[in-house]
């Protein structure tokens, strides 16, 4: 038998085995944990340099750097001016997939809807017409011969006595069930 790695079954663990109390888990940190740690370090450095007073000194000494590096990150984004919607745009339909073509059509219909809103007129609906059911259909009377009627009656009996089966009720033949009948050949 080859040497087995580890302790034999049934024996206790070695005294100094396993993770020691107080040691950190070696599990890697997630990016969110790293970002939070960096944020806390930046805030600690900011406060150790003097906080708001240090920031005011930076603004006085380097206003352009403050505006480009710090203020631009916290200021809201300036709104873009409304771009004019091109009205005579030629679109090559052969180079568009179905989704892009649907977007163009929806955009055109939507812009046309808002340019020329539908005219609304005042209208009072008239009284509703009373419901009158349709006339009943005439009953079809068969003019077949007595022989034809007898054949139809026999067919009706045949259909009535037919047993419907499907895969769930089919049990198969004896050969499919594995039952083999021994034939006596003598």
Secondary structure, DSSP 8 states (H G I E B T S, - for coil): ----SS--TTS---TT-S--TT--------HHHHHHHHHHHHHHHHHHTTTHHHHHHHHHH-HHHIIIIIIHHHS-----------SS----GGG--HHHHHHHHHHHHHHHHHHS-----------------------------HHHHHHHHHHHHHHHT-----TTT----TTTTT--------
